[in-house]
């Protein structure tokens, strides 16, 4: 009886450890892949994302968005403001559970 419980617990422990190791091996493969030279297409993609990120920070919002985009966004926010009431609609709501 005790031997059976020990074997069952050891199999549960074995499965939990194997899942944990597989996840860590998967993550380490990604980390080691970053250390190697990237595929030219991947490198180009990452460069464009980084370039967009710097432009977005400099512009303070979407990049290459003209006045039509800002006009549409203001109209959408005004429509949502009328439909759902007061508050800042550009930030995540604050929930309070009692």
GUFI-665290 format. One record per residue: residue number from 1; x, y, z of N, C-alpha, C, CB in turn. Coordinates in nm, 4 decimals. Each point is the difference from the previous one (the first is absolute). Glycine has a CB too. Layout:
% residues N
site n: NUM, n.east: X, n.north: Y, n.up: Z, ca.east: X, ca.north: Y, ca.up: Z, c.east: X, c.north: Y, c.up: Z, cb.east: X, cb.north: Y, cb.up: Z
...
This chain:
% residues 98
site n: 1, n.east: 0.0823, n.north: -0.1192, n.up: 0.0000, ca.east: -0.0823, ca.north: 0.1192, ca.up: 0.0000, c.east: 0.0872, c.north: 0.1263, c.up: 0.0000, cb.east: -0.1811, cb.north: -0.1269, cb.up: 0.1211
site n: 2, n.east: 0.2761, n.north: 0.1307, n.up: -0.0294, ca.east: 0.0881, ca.north: 0.1164, ca.up: 0.0085, c.east: 0.0889, c.north: 0.0062, c.up: -0.1238, cb.east: -0.0026, cb.north: -0.0115, cb.up: 0.2527
site n: 3, n.east: 0.0472, n.north: -0.1025, n.up: -0.2957, ca.east: 0.0835, ca.north: -0.0049, ca.up: -0.1196, c.east: -0.0759, c.north: 0.0513, c.up: -0.1221, cb.east: 0.1252, cb.north: -0.1942, cb.up: 0.0975
site n: 4, n.east: -0.2515, n.north: 0.1601, n.up: -0.1084, ca.east: -0.0841, ca.north: 0.0454, ca.up: -0.1108, c.east: -0.0155, c.north: 0.1525, c.up: 0.0026, cb.east: -0.1229, cb.north: -0.2205, cb.up: 0.0038
site n: 5, n.east: 0.1029, n.north: 0.2789, n.up: 0.1149, ca.east: -0.0126, ca.north: 0.1455, ca.up: 0.0121, c.east: 0.1313, c.north: 0.0692, c.up: -0.0354, cb.east: -0.1745, cb.north: -0.0305, cb.up: 0.1777
site n: 6, n.east: 0.2850, n.north: -0.0297, n.up: -0.1335, ca.east: 0.1310, ca.north: 0.0581, ca.up: -0.0326, c.east: 0.0235, c.north: -0.0029, c.up: -0.1506, cb.east: 0.0898, cb.north: -0.0730, cb.up: 0.2237
site n: 7, n.east: -0.1240, n.north: -0.0358, n.up: -0.2881, ca.east: 0.0172, ca.north: -0.0088, ca.up: -0.1453, c.east: -0.0905, c.north: 0.0988, c.up: -0.0727, cb.east: 0.0616, cb.north: -0.2411, cb.up: 0.0242
site n: 8, n.east: -0.1849, n.north: 0.2574, n.up: 0.0264, ca.east: -0.0915, ca.north: 0.0947, ca.up: -0.0635, c.east: 0.0513, c.north: 0.1429, c.up: 0.0167, cb.east: -0.1931, cb.north: -0.1563, cb.up: 0.0428
site n: 9, n.east: 0.2409, n.north: 0.1902, n.up: 0.0767, ca.east: 0.0549, ca.north: 0.1336, ca.up: 0.0225, c.east: 0.1262, c.north: 0.0226, c.up: -0.0822, cb.east: -0.0962, cb.north: -0.0018, cb.up: 0.2304
site n: 10, n.east: 0.1781, n.north: -0.1015, n.up: -0.2447, ca.east: 0.1212, ca.north: 0.0161, ca.up: -0.0791, c.east: -0.0336, c.north: 0.0219, c.up: -0.1474, cb.east: 0.1245, cb.north: -0.1442, cb.up: 0.1636
site n: 11, n.east: -0.2314, n.north: 0.0788, n.up: -0.2130, ca.east: -0.0391, ca.north: 0.0222, ca.up: -0.1395, c.east: -0.0564, c.north: 0.1401, c.up: -0.0188, cb.east: -0.0467, cb.north: -0.2447, cb.up: -0.0257
site n: 12, n.east: -0.0279, n.north: 0.2959, n.up: 0.1251, ca.east: -0.0492, ca.north: 0.1380, ca.up: -0.0075, c.east: 0.1164, c.north: 0.0987, c.up: 0.0033, cb.east: -0.2144, cb.north: -0.0696, cb.up: 0.1125
site n: 13, n.east: 0.3103, n.north: 0.0428, n.up: -0.0243, ca.east: 0.1173, ca.north: 0.0855, ca.up: 0.0101, c.east: 0.0790, c.north: -0.0033, c.up: -0.1303, cb.east: 0.0097, cb.north: -0.0400, cb.up: 0.2482
site n: 14, n.east: 0.0041, n.north: -0.0784, n.up: -0.3048, ca.east: 0.0726, ca.north: -0.0149, ca.up: -0.1258, c.east: -0.0679, c.north: 0.0788, c.up: -0.1117, cb.east: 0.0784, cb.north: -0.2270, cb.up: 0.0733
site n: 15, n.east: -0.2102, n.north: 0.2199, n.up: -0.0840, ca.east: -0.0704, ca.north: 0.0722, ca.up: -0.1064, c.east: 0.0096, c.north: 0.1504, c.up: 0.0197, cb.east: -0.1563, cb.north: -0.1930, cb.up: -0.0252
site n: 16, n.east: 0.1468, n.north: 0.2398, n.up: 0.1515, ca.east: 0.0115, ca.north: 0.1437, ca.up: 0.0258, c.east: 0.1388, c.north: 0.0507, c.up: -0.0344, cb.east: -0.1709, cb.north: -0.0197, cb.up: 0.1806
site n: 17, n.east: 0.2726, n.north: -0.0563, n.up: -0.1441, ca.east: 0.1377, ca.north: 0.0407, ca.up: -0.0298, c.east: 0.0253, c.north: -0.0005, c.up: -0.1494, cb.east: 0.0747, cb.north: -0.0915, cb.up: 0.2197
site n: 18, n.east: -0.1274, n.north: -0.0082, n.up: -0.2898, ca.east: 0.0240, ca.north: -0.0066, ca.up: -0.1440, c.east: -0.0670, c.north: 0.1168, c.up: -0.0722, cb.east: 0.0159, cb.north: -0.2500, cb.up: 0.0155
site n: 19, n.east: -0.1358, n.north: 0.2894, n.up: 0.0268, ca.east: -0.0660, ca.north: 0.1157, ca.up: -0.0607, c.east: 0.0806, c.north: 0.1258, c.up: 0.0260, cb.east: -0.2237, cb.north: -0.1095, cb.up: 0.0282
site n: 20, n.east: 0.2712, n.north: 0.1242, n.up: 0.0948, ca.east: 0.0790, ca.north: 0.1175, ca.up: 0.0359, c.east: 0.1287, c.north: 0.0063, c.up: -0.0823, cb.east: -0.0959, cb.north: -0.0078, cb.up: 0.2322
site n: 21, n.east: 0.1633, n.north: -0.1062, n.up: -0.2464, ca.east: 0.1239, ca.north: -0.0020, ca.up: -0.0785, c.east: -0.0256, c.north: 0.0288, c.up: -0.1467, cb.east: 0.0949, cb.north: -0.1633, cb.up: 0.1610
site n: 22, n.east: -0.2043, n.north: 0.1102, n.up: -0.2173, ca.east: -0.0296, ca.north: 0.0271, ca.up: -0.1407, c.east: -0.0243, c.north: 0.1489, c.up: -0.0226, cb.east: -0.0980, cb.north: -0.2301, cb.up: -0.0232
site n: 23, n.east: 0.0284, n.north: 0.2952, n.up: 0.1167, ca.east: -0.0246, ca.north: 0.1433, ca.up: -0.0145, c.east: 0.1304, c.north: 0.0778, c.up: 0.0071, cb.east: -0.2273, cb.north: -0.0285, cb.up: 0.1007
site n: 24, n.east: 0.3130, n.north: -0.0076, n.up: -0.0051, ca.east: 0.1269, ca.north: 0.0706, ca.up: 0.0127, c.east: 0.0896, c.north: -0.0215, c.up: -0.1201, cb.east: -0.0183, cb.north: -0.0222, cb.up: 0.2450
site n: 25, n.east: 0.0175, n.north: -0.0985, n.up: -0.2989, ca.east: 0.0802, ca.north: -0.0268, ca.up: -0.1189, c.east: -0.0531, c.north: 0.0816, c.up: -0.1177, cb.east: 0.0526, cb.north: -0.2328, cb.up: 0.0839
site n: 26, n.east: -0.1856, n.north: 0.2456, n.up: -0.0943, ca.east: -0.0582, ca.north: 0.0805, ca.up: -0.1073, c.east: 0.0393, c.north: 0.1454, c.up: 0.0125, cb.east: -0.1905, cb.north: -0.1579, cb.up: -0.0123
site n: 27, n.east: 0.1882, n.north: 0.2120, n.up: 0.1348, ca.east: 0.0396, ca.north: 0.1392, ca.up: 0.0201, c.east: 0.1488, c.north: 0.0201, c.up: -0.0250, cb.east: -0.1842, cb.north: 0.0250, cb.up: 0.1660
site n: 28, n.east: 0.2651, n.north: -0.1196, n.up: -0.1220, ca.east: 0.1434, ca.north: 0.0161, ca.up: -0.0203, c.east: 0.0349, c.north: -0.0049, c.up: -0.1486, cb.east: 0.0421, cb.north: -0.1034, cb.up: 0.2248
site n: 29, n.east: -0.1184, n.north: 0.0284, n.up: -0.3029, ca.east: 0.0258, ca.north: -0.0025, ca.up: -0.1436, c.east: -0.0228, c.north: 0.1375, c.up: -0.0612, cb.east: -0.0662, cb.north: -0.2416, cb.up: -0.0077
site n: 30, n.east: -0.0350, n.north: 0.3113, n.up: 0.0544, ca.east: -0.0270, ca.north: 0.1344, ca.up: -0.0502, c.east: 0.1115, c.north: 0.0949, c.up: 0.0409, cb.east: -0.2469, cb.north: -0.0438, cb.up: 0.0109
site n: 31, n.east: 0.2902, n.north: 0.0329, n.up: 0.1147, ca.east: 0.1065, ca.north: 0.0882, ca.up: 0.0486, c.east: 0.1294, c.north: -0.0241, c.up: -0.0757, cb.east: -0.1068, cb.north: 0.0037, cb.up: 0.2256
site n: 32, n.east: 0.1427, n.north: -0.1291, n.up: -0.2464, ca.east: 0.1232, ca.north: -0.0299, ca.up: -0.0730, c.east: -0.0116, c.north: 0.0389, c.up: -0.1463, cb.east: 0.0458, cb.north: -0.1868, cb.up: 0.1581
site n: 33, n.east: -0.1661, n.north: 0.1830, n.up: -0.2133, ca.east: -0.0198, ca.north: 0.0398, ca.up: -0.1388, c.east: 0.0265, c.north: 0.1491, c.up: -0.0170, cb.east: -0.1687, cb.north: -0.1838, cb.up: -0.0294
site n: 34, n.east: 0.1382, n.north: 0.2638, n.up: 0.1337, ca.east: 0.0266, ca.north: 0.1433, ca.up: -0.0085, c.east: 0.1494, c.north: 0.0280, c.up: -0.0037, cb.east: -0.2133, cb.north: 0.0452, cb.up: 0.1212
site n: 35, n.east: 0.2909, n.north: -0.1329, n.up: -0.0586, ca.east: 0.1438, ca.north: 0.0210, ca.up: 0.0022, c.east: 0.0612, c.north: -0.0252, c.up: -0.1377, cb.east: 0.0040, cb.north: -0.0655, cb.up: 0.2420
site n: 36, n.east: -0.0636, n.north: -0.0214, n.up: -0.3186, ca.east: 0.0505, ca.north: -0.0295, ca.up: -0.1338, c.east: -0.0400, c.north: 0.1119, c.up: -0.0963, cb.east: -0.0136, cb.north: -0.2486, cb.up: 0.0462
site n: 37, n.east: 0.0694, n.north: 0.2441, n.up: -0.1627, ca.east: -0.0377, ca.north: 0.0946, ca.up: -0.1048, c.east: -0.1381, c.north: -0.0364, c.up: -0.0510, cb.east: 0.2416, cb.north: 0.0367, cb.up: -0.0651
site n: 38, n.east: -0.3282, n.north: 0.0618, n.up: 0.0526, ca.east: -0.1370, ca.north: -0.0250, ca.up: -0.0436, c.east: -0.0079, c.north: -0.0169, c.up: -0.1508, cb.east: -0.0834, cb.north: 0.1303, cb.up: 0.1953
site n: 39, n.east: -0.0239, n.north: -0.1899, n.up: -0.2354, ca.east: -0.0341, ca.north: -0.0102, ca.up: -0.1411, c.east: -0.0157, c.north: 0.1425, c.up: -0.0531, cb.east: -0.1155, cb.north: -0.2278, cb.up: 0.0308
site n: 40, n.east: 0.1570, n.north: 0.2593, n.up: -0.1530, ca.east: -0.0106, ca.north: 0.1375, ca.up: -0.0514, c.east: -0.1427, c.north: 0.0551, c.up: 0.0030, cb.east: 0.1948, cb.north: -0.0498, cb.up: -0.1448
site n: 41, n.east: -0.2927, n.north: -0.0354, n.up: 0.1202, ca.east: -0.1383, ca.north: 0.0463, ca.up: 0.0019, c.east: -0.0423, c.north: 0.0320, c.up: 0.1430, cb.east: -0.0517, cb.north: -0.1377, cb.up: -0.2049
site n: 42, n.east: 0.0921, n.north: 0.0526, n.up: 0.3003, ca.east: -0.0315, ca.north: 0.0266, ca.up: 0.1400, c.east: 0.0677, c.north: 0.1282, c.up: 0.0466, cb.east: -0.0249, cb.north: -0.2463, cb.up: 0.0417
site n: 43, n.east: 0.1498, n.north: 0.2653, n.up: -0.0834, ca.east: 0.0733, ca.north: 0.1201, ca.up: 0.0390, c.east: -0.0675, c.north: 0.1246, c.up: -0.0561, cb.east: 0.2132, cb.north: -0.1324, cb.up: 0.0081
site n: 44, n.east: -0.2554, n.north: 0.1282, n.up: -0.1323, ca.east: -0.0697, ca.north: 0.1127, ca.up: -0.0608, c.east: -0.1297, c.north: 0.0298, c.up: 0.0738, cb.east: 0.1012, cb.north: -0.0578, cb.up: -0.2214
site n: 45, n.east: -0.1758, n.north: -0.0483, n.up: 0.2562, ca.east: -0.1253, ca.north: 0.0157, ca.up: 0.0729, c.east: 0.0240, c.north: 0.0655, c.up: 0.1359, cb.east: -0.0929, cb.north: -0.2013, cb.up: -0.1179
site n: 46, n.east: 0.1937, n.north: 0.1541, n.up: 0.1923, ca.east: 0.0304, ca.north: 0.0580, ca.up: 0.1299, c.east: 0.0476, c.north: 0.1442, c.up: -0.0115, cb.east: 0.0570, cb.north: -0.2272, cb.up: 0.0819
site n: 47, n.east: 0.0218, n.north: 0.2563, n.up: -0.1855, ca.east: 0.0463, ca.north: 0.1377, ca.up: -0.0209, c.east: -0.1178, c.north: 0.0933, c.up: -0.0260, cb.east: 0.2172, cb.north: -0.0869, cb.up: -0.0915
site n: 48, n.east: -0.3140, n.north: 0.0425, n.up: 0.0113, ca.east: -0.1169, ca.north: 0.0829, ca.up: -0.0291, c.east: -0.0849, c.north: 0.0221, c.up: 0.1247, cb.east: 0.0003, cb.north: -0.0863, cb.up: -0.2346
site n: 49, n.east: -0.0140, n.north: -0.0164, n.up: 0.3184, ca.east: -0.0763, ca.north: 0.0157, ca.up: 0.1240, c.east: 0.0691, c.north: 0.0993, c.up: 0.0920, cb.east: -0.0864, cb.north: -0.2347, cb.up: -0.0209
site n: 50, n.east: 0.2183, n.north: 0.2244, n.up: 0.0320, ca.east: 0.0741, ca.north: 0.0940, ca.up: 0.0853, c.east: -0.0077, c.north: 0.1419, c.up: -0.0550, cb.east: 0.1546, cb.north: -0.1852, cb.up: 0.0676
site n: 51, n.east: -0.1467, n.north: 0.1986, n.up: -0.1986, ca.east: -0.0108, ca.north: 0.1323, ca.up: -0.0624, c.east: -0.1380, c.north: 0.0612, c.up: 0.0258, cb.east: 0.1643, cb.north: -0.0710, cb.up: -0.1778
site n: 52, n.east: -0.2703, n.north: -0.0098, n.up: 0.1649, ca.east: -0.1357, ca.north: 0.0476, ca.up: 0.0264, c.east: -0.0144, c.north: 0.0403, c.up: 0.1463, cb.east: -0.0891, cb.north: -0.1487, cb.up: -0.1826
site n: 53, n.east: 0.1517, n.north: 0.0722, n.up: 0.2717, ca.east: -0.0087, ca.north: 0.0305, ca.up: 0.1421, c.east: 0.0628, c.north: 0.1360, c.up: 0.0304, cb.east: 0.0055, cb.north: -0.2458, cb.up: 0.0520
site n: 54, n.east: 0.1117, n.north: 0.2744, n.up: -0.1093, ca.east: 0.0635, ca.north: 0.1291, ca.up: 0.0249, c.east: -0.0810, c.north: 0.1136, c.up: -0.0616, cb.east: 0.2237, cb.north: -0.1127, cb.up: 0.0059
site n: 55, n.east: -0.2779, n.north: 0.0921, n.up: -0.1257, ca.east: -0.0829, ca.north: 0.1033, ca.up: -0.0624, c.east: -0.1270, c.north: 0.0245, c.up: 0.0803, cb.east: 0.0914, cb.north: -0.0639, cb.up: -0.2238
site n: 56, n.east: -0.1497, n.north: -0.0426, n.up: 0.2766, ca.east: -0.1223, ca.north: 0.0115, ca.up: 0.0788, c.east: 0.0254, c.north: 0.0786, c.up: 0.1277, cb.east: -0.0810, cb.north: -0.2171, cb.up: -0.0944
site n: 57, n.east: 0.1957, n.north: 0.1917, n.up: 0.1581, ca.east: 0.0327, ca.north: 0.0747, ca.up: 0.1219, c.east: 0.0235, c.north: 0.1472, c.up: -0.0305, cb.east: 0.1003, cb.north: -0.2068, cb.up: 0.0985
site n: 58, n.east: -0.0379, n.north: 0.2364, n.up: -0.2120, ca.east: 0.0256, ca.north: 0.1385, ca.up: -0.0372, c.east: -0.1291, c.north: 0.0724, c.up: -0.0358, cb.east: 0.2267, cb.north: -0.0662, cb.up: -0.0811
site n: 59, n.east: -0.3171, n.north: -0.0029, n.up: 0.0110, ca.east: -0.1250, ca.north: 0.0622, ca.up: -0.0420, c.east: -0.1020, c.north: 0.0047, c.up: 0.1127, cb.east: 0.0442, cb.north: -0.0791, cb.up: -0.2310
site n: 60, n.east: -0.0300, n.north: -0.0075, n.up: 0.3296, ca.east: -0.0949, ca.north: -0.0029, ca.up: 0.1102, c.east: -0.1304, c.north: -0.0698, c.up: -0.0356, cb.east: 0.1015, cb.north: 0.2092, cb.up: 0.0810
site n: 61, n.east: -0.1005, n.north: -0.2916, n.up: -0.1816, ca.east: -0.1200, ca.north: -0.0721, ca.up: -0.0421, c.east: 0.0275, c.north: -0.0801, c.up: -0.1251, cb.east: -0.1435, cb.north: 0.1767, cb.up: 0.1012
site n: 62, n.east: 0.0402, n.north: -0.2030, n.up: -0.1784, ca.east: 0.0191, ca.north: -0.0772, ca.up: -0.1235, c.east: 0.0897, c.north: 0.0736, c.up: -0.0998, cb.east: -0.2252, cb.north: -0.1037, cb.up: 0.0352
site n: 63, n.east: 0.3041, n.north: 0.0260, n.up: -0.1081, ca.east: 0.0945, ca.north: 0.0564, ca.up: -0.0970, c.east: -0.0706, c.north: 0.0173, c.up: -0.1344, cb.east: 0.1968, cb.north: -0.1084, cb.up: 0.1193
site n: 64, n.east: -0.1666, n.north: 0.2154, n.up: -0.1872, ca.east: -0.0532, ca.north: 0.0310, ca.up: -0.1322, c.east: -0.1532, c.north: 0.0046, c.up: -0.0026, cb.east: 0.2028, cb.north: -0.1067, cb.up: -0.0975
site n: 65, n.east: -0.2617, n.north: 0.1506, n.up: 0.2071, ca.east: -0.1453, ca.north: 0.0144, ca.up: 0.0049, c.east: -0.0336, c.north: 0.1446, c.up: -0.0319, cb.east: -0.0240, cb.north: -0.1867, cb.up: 0.1718
site n: 66, n.east: -0.0546, n.north: 0.2068, n.up: -0.2739, ca.east: -0.0349, ca.north: 0.1339, ca.up: -0.0424, c.east: -0.1142, c.north: 0.0585, c.up: 0.0816, cb.east: 0.0779, cb.north: -0.0590, cb.up: -0.2270
site n: 67, n.east: -0.1246, n.north: 0.1752, n.up: 0.1860, ca.east: -0.1090, ca.north: 0.0650, ca.up: 0.0729, c.east: -0.1313, c.north: -0.0785, c.up: -0.0086, cb.east: 0.1102, cb.north: 0.2191, cb.up: -0.0448
site n: 68, n.east: -0.1281, n.north: -0.2977, n.up: -0.0611, ca.east: -0.1221, ca.north: -0.0810, ca.up: -0.0105, c.east: -0.0069, c.north: -0.1036, c.up: 0.1115, cb.east: 0.0002, cb.north: 0.0339, cb.up: -0.2481
site n: 69, n.east: 0.1140, n.north: -0.0938, n.up: 0.2807, ca.east: 0.0022, ca.north: -0.0986, ca.up: 0.1075, c.east: -0.0375, c.north: 0.0640, c.up: 0.1329, cb.east: 0.1753, cb.north: -0.1293, cb.up: -0.1230
site n: 70, n.east: -0.1175, n.north: 0.2466, n.up: 0.1517, ca.east: -0.0297, ca.north: 0.0682, ca.up: 0.1262, c.east: -0.1464, c.north: 0.0417, c.up: 0.0063, cb.east: 0.2368, cb.north: 0.0811, cb.up: 0.0110
site n: 71, n.east: -0.2910, n.north: -0.0362, n.up: -0.1244, ca.east: -0.1408, ca.north: 0.0393, ca.up: -0.0059, c.east: -0.0904, c.north: -0.1206, c.up: 0.0263, cb.east: 0.0574, cb.north: 0.1834, cb.up: -0.1636
site n: 72, n.east: -0.0276, n.north: -0.2966, n.up: 0.0988, ca.east: -0.0792, ca.north: -0.1218, ca.up: 0.0214, c.east: 0.0100, c.north: -0.0490, c.up: 0.1439, cb.east: 0.0357, cb.north: -0.0614, cb.up: -0.2394
site n: 73, n.east: 0.0823, n.north: 0.0707, n.up: 0.2965, ca.east: 0.0179, ca.north: -0.0446, ca.up: 0.1382, c.east: -0.0782, c.north: 0.0879, c.up: 0.0964, cb.east: 0.2265, cb.north: -0.0877, cb.up: -0.0590
site n: 74, n.east: -0.2243, n.north: 0.2193, n.up: 0.0386, ca.east: -0.0754, ca.north: 0.0908, ca.up: 0.0863, c.east: -0.1501, c.north: -0.0237, c.up: -0.0120, cb.east: 0.1830, cb.north: 0.1689, cb.up: -0.0223
site n: 75, n.east: -0.2303, n.north: -0.1937, n.up: -0.0996, ca.east: -0.1424, ca.north: -0.0285, ca.up: -0.0192, c.east: -0.0396, c.north: -0.1306, c.up: 0.0681, cb.east: 0.0060, cb.north: 0.1241, cb.up: -0.2175
site n: 76, n.east: 0.0782, n.north: -0.2259, n.up: 0.2059, ca.east: -0.0287, ca.north: -0.1287, ca.up: 0.0642, c.east: -0.0019, c.north: 0.0140, c.up: 0.1518, cb.east: 0.1057, cb.north: -0.1194, cb.up: -0.1935
site n: 77, n.east: -0.0096, n.north: 0.1933, n.up: 0.2481, ca.east: 0.0023, ca.north: 0.0212, ca.up: 0.1446, c.east: -0.1220, c.north: 0.0779, c.up: 0.0472, cb.east: 0.2491, cb.north: -0.0046, cb.up: -0.0067
site n: 78, n.east: -0.2917, n.north: 0.1055, n.up: -0.0722, ca.east: -0.1188, ca.north: 0.0766, ca.up: 0.0373, c.east: -0.1250, c.north: -0.0882, c.up: -0.0038, cb.east: 0.1076, cb.north: 0.2091, cb.up: -0.0898
site n: 79, n.east: -0.1173, n.north: -0.2960, n.up: -0.0092, ca.east: -0.1143, ca.north: -0.0918, ca.up: -0.0104, c.east: -0.0027, c.north: -0.0964, c.up: 0.1181, cb.east: 0.0082, cb.north: 0.0176, cb.up: -0.2507
site n: 80, n.east: 0.1088, n.north: -0.0728, n.up: 0.2859, ca.east: 0.0079, ca.north: -0.0905, ca.up: 0.1143, c.east: -0.0280, c.north: 0.0730, c.up: 0.1314, cb.east: 0.1656, cb.north: -0.1391, cb.up: -0.1261
site n: 81, n.east: -0.1237, n.north: 0.2643, n.up: 0.1339, ca.east: -0.0246, ca.north: 0.0818, ca.up: 0.1198, c.east: -0.1503, c.north: 0.0204, c.up: 0.0186, cb.east: 0.2230, cb.north: 0.1175, cb.up: -0.0293
site n: 82, n.east: -0.2927, n.north: -0.0907, n.up: -0.0801, ca.east: -0.1462, ca.north: 0.0164, ca.up: 0.0088, c.east: -0.0677, c.north: -0.1309, c.up: 0.0375, cb.east: 0.0109, cb.north: 0.1826, cb.up: -0.1709
site n: 83, n.east: 0.0405, n.north: -0.2938, n.up: 0.1175, ca.east: -0.0646, ca.north: -0.1293, ca.up: 0.0242, c.east: 0.0266, c.north: -0.0529, c.up: 0.1404, cb.east: 0.0206, cb.north: -0.0485, cb.up: -0.2426
site n: 84, n.east: 0.1008, n.north: 0.0677, n.up: 0.2936, ca.east: 0.0363, ca.north: -0.0631, ca.up: 0.1268, c.east: 0.0239, c.north: 0.0974, c.up: 0.1138, cb.east: 0.0976, cb.north: -0.1794, cb.up: -0.1328
site n: 85, n.east: -0.1161, n.north: 0.3051, n.up: 0.1117, ca.east: 0.0106, ca.north: 0.0959, ca.up: 0.1099, c.east: 0.1381, c.north: 0.0591, c.up: 0.0163, cb.east: -0.1781, cb.north: -0.1241, cb.up: 0.1108
site n: 86, n.east: 0.1998, n.north: 0.1761, n.up: 0.0088, ca.east: 0.1225, ca.north: 0.0750, ca.up: 0.0302, c.east: 0.1199, c.north: -0.0927, c.up: 0.0175, cb.east: -0.1390, cb.north: 0.1768, cb.up: 0.1088
site n: 87, n.east: 0.2562, n.north: -0.1158, n.up: -0.0996, ca.east: 0.1228, ca.north: -0.0747, ca.up: 0.0247, c.east: 0.0956, c.north: 0.0082, c.up: -0.1177, cb.east: -0.1276, cb.north: -0.1531, cb.up: 0.1479
site n: 88, n.east: 0.2497, n.north: 0.1160, n.up: -0.1209, ca.east: 0.1034, ca.north: -0.0022, ca.up: -0.1034, c.east: -0.0065, c.north: -0.1336, c.up: -0.0723, cb.east: 0.1483, cb.north: 0.1571, cb.up: 0.1333
site n: 89, n.east: -0.1828, n.north: -0.1554, n.up: -0.2604, ca.east: -0.0180, ca.north: -0.1228, ca.up: -0.0761, c.east: 0.1298, c.north: -0.0532, c.up: -0.0588, cb.east: -0.2286, cb.north: 0.0760, cb.up: -0.0511
site n: 90, n.east: 0.3387, n.north: -0.0044, n.up: 0.0684, ca.east: 0.1268, ca.north: -0.0450, ca.up: -0.0563, c.east: 0.0819, c.north: -0.0817, c.up: 0.0989, cb.east: -0.0014, cb.north: 0.2004, cb.up: -0.1454
site n: 91, n.east: -0.0465, n.north: -0.2170, n.up: 0.2699, ca.east: 0.0733, ca.north: -0.0803, ca.up: 0.0971, c.east: -0.0859, c.north: -0.1158, c.up: 0.0478, cb.east: 0.1310, cb.north: 0.2018, cb.up: 0.0711
site n: 92, n.east: -0.0652, n.north: -0.3026, n.up: -0.0160, ca.east: -0.0686, ca.north: -0.1199, ca.up: 0.0470, c.east: -0.0843, c.north: 0.0350, c.up: 0.1223, cb.east: 0.1859, cb.north: -0.1479, cb.up: -0.0888
site n: 93, n.east: -0.3073, n.north: 0.0948, n.up: 0.0982, ca.east: -0.0859, ca.north: 0.0342, ca.up: 0.1137, c.east: 0.0554, c.north: -0.0534, c.up: 0.1320, cb.east: -0.1957, cb.north: -0.0010, cb.up: -0.1544
site n: 94, n.east: 0.1610, n.north: 0.0690, n.up: 0.2616, ca.east: 0.0425, ca.north: -0.0375, ca.up: 0.1330, c.east: -0.1158, c.north: -0.0700, c.up: 0.0700, cb.east: 0.1637, cb.north: 0.1936, cb.up: 0.0104
site n: 95, n.east: -0.1477, n.north: -0.3227, n.up: 0.0184, ca.east: -0.1065, ca.north: -0.0780, ca.up: 0.0628, c.east: 0.0205, c.north: -0.0011, c.up: 0.1507, cb.east: -0.0240, cb.north: -0.1438, cb.up: -0.2065
site n: 96, n.east: -0.0875, n.north: 0.1546, n.up: 0.2801, ca.east: 0.0054, ca.north: -0.0086, ca.up: 0.1457, c.east: -0.1046, c.north: -0.1025, c.up: 0.0432, cb.east: 0.0794, cb.north: 0.2432, cb.up: 0.0247
site n: 97, n.east: -0.0313, n.north: -0.3514, n.up: 0.0351, ca.east: -0.0895, ca.north: -0.1045, ca.up: 0.0486, c.east: -0.0150, c.north: 0.0136, c.up: 0.1501, cb.east: 0.0675, cb.north: -0.1543, cb.up: -0.1875
site n: 98, n.east: -0.1885, n.north: 0.1449, n.up: 0.2341, ca.east: -0.0261, ca.north: 0.0103, ca.up: 0.1447, c.east: -0.0470, c.north: -0.1319, c.up: 0.0543, cb.east: -0.0568, cb.north: 0.2404, cb.up: -0.0243
